[in-house]
Structures are given as C-alpha cells and as structure tokens.
Amino acid sequence: MNNLIEIRWHGRGGQGAKTASLLLADAAFNTGKYIQGFPEYGPERMGAPITAYNRISDNPITIHSNIYEPDYVVVVDDTLLESVPVTAGLKENGAIVINTTKDAEYLKSALKGYKGNVYTIDARKVSMETLGKYFPNTPMLAAIVKVSGIMTDEDLLADMEGSFKHKFAKKPEVIEGNMKALELALKEVKKIQ
C-alpha cells in the first residue's frame, strides 16, 4: 500500500456516504493505520449532493485540508455524474467506483475522458437482496475496500461484524443482512473495459 491513500466520496444526503467514510476510517484504524474520515458540510438536506473524505496511511497524517487530488473516488449515486465533476483532480493511476447499472459507453462519456480505472457495482441490487431496502453505503464500502486494497476482505468483514454488533446492539436483526451485503458486494464489484 502507498504511504498515503486519499479517497473522496460523492453521494446525496441520506444515502450514507458520510457514514461509509467514517466506517472505513474506523476499520482502517483497527488494522493499525493512521486515518482521517470527515464530511464537507454545506446546506445539506435529504437528497442534496454531499462530499466526504478519507485519508489512510501507515504513518501519522499531518495534512488537515480537503482532498483535491484523490487516489480514489466513490460515487454512491450515478445521477451525480451529470451534475458534479466527480473526476476533478482524480489521479489516473487511481480509480473511480460507481454505483450504477449504466453501460460502459455512457460511463466513458459521463466521465469526460477520465483515463484511469473505472469500477461499477449495482449497490441497489446488493442491498435489496441482502437487506430488503435500498441502503447503498454498505455495498459501496465493500467495493472501495476491494478496489483500493486498503485491507484484506477478511479484515474488513471481521472488523465490520464487530462494528455492526456495537452499532446495531438494539437491532441485532440487521447485522446478518449488512454482513451479507458486504460479502456480496466484494464479489459483485466489476472493472469496466
């Protein structure tokens, strides 16, 4: 792993992009990494575009600003491809991970010439199959871990099981579905050519 990995998340209020970035930070911390996980706040409301960030490193992190040249970008809602410059500053040796069912031709056009790797996952399908409701953040968390290699699949699953047991202590019935969502998402993320 590179010494410092920077990730920018694009989603809409209520989709869990901020929560997923914080869960990723916690999981990376629990594997011995130095981390930052933070949202960028504006006048957000349900459905409005939001941005969140992660920095993950083997060494202490001394940067305390937004991320302008991320290694990875996660797009939780593909409608943002039309309205937000999601590839702005994205390094070509990194990748973008998009929750979408759109075809490669559309994505290449929407990404306006981005030459790096593009990965897709149908987070709606994954969450509906495993949770019975549309919660894209859990599948997108697994997808960015798979694409970036920040930690092993096994480390992610072990850490998230503990995290879910804590977070959902009063709703233990949702733990199994969230774990299944992670497991399925790790298999479903695909690189487009």
N, C-alpha and C positions, 0 to 999 in steps of 0.2 A: 504494500500500500504506500502511496505517496505520503510524504510527511504531513501535508495538509490537503484535505478534500473539502471543497465548498459546494453546497447544494442550495438551489433556490426552488421553492415550491410556489406554484400558481394554482389557486383554486377559487372557489366562491364561498362567501360566508355561510357557515352551516354544513359544509362538506367535510370538515375535519382536517384540512391541510395543516392548520396550526397544531392540532393535537398530534397528527402523524409526525410532524417535525420534532415535537417535544418527546414523543415516544422513541424516535430514532436516536435522539440525543441521549436519553436515559439508557437505551440498550447499548450504545457505543461506549458510554461511560462505564457500564457494568462489564465490558470486555477490556477495560484498562486504558481506554482512550481519553484524551482531553477533548472536551466538547463545548459547543455553543449551539443553542437552539432558541430562536426568537422570531416573533412575528413583526411585521411592519404594520403599524396601525395608522389608520386614517378614519374617515367617517364610515366605517364598515357597517353593513347591515346584512341581514339574511339575503343571500344571492349576489351581493356585490363582490367584485374581484378583490382578493386578498393575496398577500405575499408573505411567505415565511422562509426562514433560512436555517441552515446547519453549517457549522464548521466542525470537522473531526480531524484529530491529529494524534500522532504518537508523542508529541512534545507540547509543552504549555503554549497556549494561544494568546498572543499579545495584541491581536487586531481586534478593535471594537467598533466596527462600522458595518453598514450593509454590505452585501456581496454584489460586486459589479461584474466580475468575470468568473462565473461559477464553472465548476468541472461538470456538474450535472444539473439538469432542470427536470422537475416533476410537474406535469400538467394534469391536475385532478379533474378538470372539466374541459373537454375539447372545444367547447364554444369559445373559450378564451383565445384560441388560435387566430380567430378573426379580429379580436379587439385588443389584445395585449401583445407587445413584442417579446414573446416568450424566449426567443433565442438571443436576445440582446446580451452581448458580452460572453455568450456560451462558448467555451473552448471547443475547438474542433476535435481535440483528442479526448473529449469527454463524451457525453451522450444526453439525449432527452428521452424521458419516459412519459408516454401519453396514455391516458385512459380514453380509449376510443375504439370504435368499430369501423372507422373510415379506412378507405383503401390507401395504398402506398402513394398513388398518384396525387390524390387530394392532399395527403400529408406533405409531400415534397413541395407542392405548390404553396400550401399554407405556411410552411416553414421558411419560405422565401430564400431558398438557396443554401440553407444550412448544410454543411458538408460532413458533419460528424455523424455518429451512430444514432439511429432512431429506434426506440423500442416501444411496443404497444402492449396493452393489456385491456381486456374488457372487464373493468372493475365492477360494472353493473352486474354482469353475468355471474361473476365470482361471488359478490356479496348476496345476490338474490338466491343463489344455490345454497350458500352456507349459512346465511343469516336470515333469509326471508324478507329482508328490507334492503334498500339501497344505502349502504354506507361505504363510499369509495376509499376512505382513508386507510383501512386495514389492508386491502389488496395493494394499494399504492405504496404503502410502507414496505411490504414484502418485495414488490417489484424493484424499488430503488436499491434495496439491500442486495438483491440478486444481480442487478446490473453493475453496481459500483464495487461489489466485493468488500465492502466495509467490514463485514464479519461473515462467518460461515452461516449457512442456512440453519445448522443445528444450534449455534449460539443464539441466533435470532429467536428461534422457536422456544428454546429453554428460557431465555430472558423474558419474552413476551408472555409466556404462560404464568410466570411469577408476577409480572406486571398486571396482567388481566385479573389474577386471583385477588390482588390488592385493590385494583380499581373497581372491580365488579363484585366486591365482597357481599354486597346486599342484593346482587342479581347474578348469582353463580350460574344460572341457566344460559347466560350469554357467552360464557367462557369458551365452551366447546365450539360454538359457531365461529367465534373470532379466530380460534386456533385453526379450524378447518379453512377459513378464508385465507389465512397466511400460507398454509400448506399448499392450497390450490393455486394461489397467486404465484408462488415460487415456481410452479410448473407451467403456468399459463403465459408468462411474460415472453414476448417474441421480438426478435430483431427483424426489422423490415429491410429489404434489399433495395 
